[in-house]
Amino acid sequence: CILFFSCSIIIYACVRLFLVARKSDESVRAYRRSVGGNYATSNRVAVSGLLYSGGNLLVVLPVIIFLIGSFAKVEAAFFYTYIYLHMAIFMPLQGFLNALVYFRAKYLEYKKEKRKEKTARTASLASNPT
């Protein structure tokens, strides 16, 4: 019951974060200080929160399904084999999934910087009359 309640809170928080992060209300734009300022930062934080919650749900979901199957007294061996397989795969991956979310922001900054360098290199090559 506690696991179901905590997962319900996580799902609710994910949905609310998604709605806040993707809200494009025109009336809010007048209150923003800059186009790429605080709003962009809060959007990045909201997306990271969604990704962390999604990784957590991916790990916890097989446990929830297992508990529901136990309460429903499912006797199919395939059901438990499938659930144990998912638990064995996704539970150890929780740290890796969190690391992917953590390094995602740094990777996006690196990619943006490389794109700028490539654009500058292409512009300098195009401006050289050879």
N, C-alpha and C positions, 0 to 999 in steps of 0.2 A: 504494500500500500504506500509506503514511504517512497519507494523507488518510482512508482507510477506518479505520485504527486510531484516529485522532483523533476521527472521528465516532462510532466505537463507544464511546469513552470519554465523549463528550458525551451520547450516548443513555443509557448506563449511569448517568451522574450525574443526568440528568433523572429517570429512573425512581426512583433512590434518594431524590432530593429530594422527589419526589411522595409516596413512601411515608412518609418522615419527616414531611412537612408535614401530611399527612392522617391520621396515626396518632392514634387517639382511645382510647388505652389508659387504663383507669380507674386503674391502679396509679400512673401518672405524675402524676395530679392531686394526690396527697398531697404531692408534692415541690415543687409550684409555690408560689411566694411569694404571688402574687396572680392573680386571674382574668385581668386584662388586662395583666399585667406582661411578663415576659421571654418567656413562651410566645407571646404575640400578636406580639411583635416578631420572634421567630425564625420564626414562621409567615409573616409579611409578607416577610421576607428570603428564605425558601425559595420563596415564590410568585414573587417578583421574579427569583430565579435561574432558575426554570423558564421564565419568560417570556423572559428574555435567551437562554437556551439554545434555546428554541423558535424565536425569531427568527433565531438563528445557524443552526439546522438548516434553516430555510426558505430561507436563502441558500445553504447548502452542499449541500443535497440535489440540486439540478439538476446540480451539478458531479460528484457521486458517480454519479448516473445516467448522465451523459455518459461518465465513465471506464469504468463497467461496460459501456456500449454499445460503447465503443471496443475494450475487451478482448474482447468477444464478437463483434466485427466485424459489427455491425449495418449493413446497407447501405440501410435505408429512409430516404429523404430526409425524410419526415414526422417521423421520430423526431428527427433532428438539428434540424430547424426548430422543433419543439416545445421541445426542450431549450434551444436558443439563445434562443428567445423568453422562456422562464422565467429564464434567466440574465440576459438584458437587463433584465427587469423587477425581479427580486428582489435582484440584487447592488447596484444603486444605492440600494435601499430599506433596506439594513442599518442605516445611521445613523438613518434615520427610525423604524424599528422599535425601535431602542435608545432613541431619544428618547421614544417612546410609553411604553415600560416605565418610563423614568426619571420622566416627568411623571405617571404613573398614581397614584403614592402621593400626590403633591401634589393631584391632582384629587380623589382620594377624601377627603382631609382637607377640601378646600374644599366638597365636596358634603355632607359630614357637618355642617360648620359652618352651611351654608345651611339644612339640614334642621332644625337646632336653632333657628336664628333664626325659621324659619317656624312651628315648633311654639310658640315663645314668643310670637310675634305673634298666632297663633290663640288661644292661651290668654288673652292680655291682652284681645283683642277679645271673647272669650266671657265674661270676668269683668266687663266694663263693662256695667252696666245702662243701656240707652239707650231 
